[in-house]
């Protein structure tokens, strides 16, 4: 039973991660524009600058 729950959790995590756009892509830049800037991490801010502003 416990192994089934672990396998299910891993499968769900992989499915959710597969739906997220690749960091630095146009889709990611568009998603970041919609996300409140107060919720951005330092890494997201740096990547946004490199990938979306200073192409």
VMD Tcl script that draws the C-alpha trace (Angstrom):
set ca {
  {0.00 0.00 0.00}
  {2.70 2.49 0.95}
  {4.65 1.79 -2.23}
  {1.54 2.47 -4.31}
  {1.17 5.88 -2.69}
  {4.83 6.69 -3.34}
  {4.61 5.63 -6.97}
  {1.41 7.64 -7.41}
  {3.01 10.73 -5.90}
  {6.02 10.43 -8.21}
  {3.80 9.96 -11.26}
  {1.72 13.02 -10.41}
  {4.85 15.09 -9.83}
  {6.22 14.12 -13.24}
  {2.96 14.97 -14.97}
  {2.78 18.39 -13.34}
  {6.42 19.15 -14.11}
  {5.93 18.15 -17.73}
  {3.26 20.83 -18.12}
  {5.51 23.68 -17.03}
  {7.19 25.60 -19.87}
  {10.96 25.38 -20.19}
  {12.74 28.14 -18.29}
  {13.81 30.87 -20.71}
  {11.30 29.96 -23.43}
  {8.79 32.42 -24.85}
  {5.99 30.59 -23.01}
  {7.92 30.89 -19.75}
  {8.50 34.62 -20.32}
  {4.78 35.12 -20.94}
  {3.91 33.17 -17.79}
  {6.35 35.25 -15.75}
  {4.79 38.47 -17.04}
  {1.47 37.29 -15.59}
  {2.97 36.20 -12.26}
  {3.07 38.95 -9.58}
  {6.63 40.26 -9.32}
  {6.52 39.88 -5.53}
  {6.23 36.12 -6.01}
  {9.33 35.82 -8.22}
  {12.38 34.08 -6.78}
  {15.87 35.55 -7.20}
  {16.69 32.86 -9.77}
  {13.52 33.60 -11.73}
  {14.35 37.31 -11.75}
  {17.85 36.71 -13.06}
  {16.67 34.25 -15.71}
  {13.87 36.60 -16.79}
  {16.40 39.37 -17.29}
  {18.73 37.14 -19.30}
  {16.10 35.35 -21.38}
  {13.26 37.82 -21.77}
  {14.73 41.32 -21.49}
  {18.31 41.09 -22.77}
  {17.90 38.53 -25.58}
}
mol new
graphics top color blue
foreach p $ca { graphics top sphere $p radius 0.5 }
foreach p [lrange $ca 0 end-1] q [lrange $ca 1 end] { graphics top cylinder $p $q radius 0.2 }
display resetview
